[in-house]
Amino acid sequence: MVEFMRAGGVPMWFVLLFGVLALIAAGFFAWRPEPRKIDAIKALSIATVFSIASAIVSDIAAVGSKVPANPEWAHSPDLPLIVMQGVSESMAPGILGFSILSLVWLVMSVGHRRLGRQLA
């Protein structure tokens, strides 16, 4: 997990923060479902999606600037492999963030189910 966080860089912490906040809010909704809580969870989910996008874009930009700046990498016959490794590491925020969002909305489904029972 440490290497995974390191691969995604500093933006991973924002993805993790917003994702965990959304997951906690979803947990509270599942525990005590109230319709007024849904908008906050949607907003936290959107913030998570934007932090994922920002993190991926900044990670790809880092690959695009760091590889050419290192003469050993830039002139290596393994340049395509170096770039592929960098792009794969750049996907770490998406893997983390979208996994958390999947859990958020799974937990939300429990809350929605319980909310439906309360309204019936």
C-alpha positions, 0 to 999 in steps of 0.5 A: 500500500505504501508503494501504491501511495508513493506511485500516485504521488501527493495527489493521492492524499486528496483522493484518499481524503475526499474518498474516505469522507464520502465513505464515512458520510455514506456509512452514516446514511446507511445507519440512519437514512435521511434524504437530506444527507444524500446531497452531501454524499453526492457532493463528496463523490463529485469532489472525489471524482475531480480529485481523481482526474486532477491526480491522474493528469498531474501524474501524467504531466510529471511523467511527461516532464521528468522522463525527457529531463533525465538524459539517461532515460530520454536516450535509453532504448527502453524509453517506451517501457519507462514511459509505460511504467510512468503511465501505469503509476499515474493510474494509481489515483483512479484505482484508489478513488474509483474503488472507494467510490464503488464502496461509497455507493454500495453502502448508499444502496443499503441506506436507500433500501432502508429509507424505502422501508421507512417511507413505506 
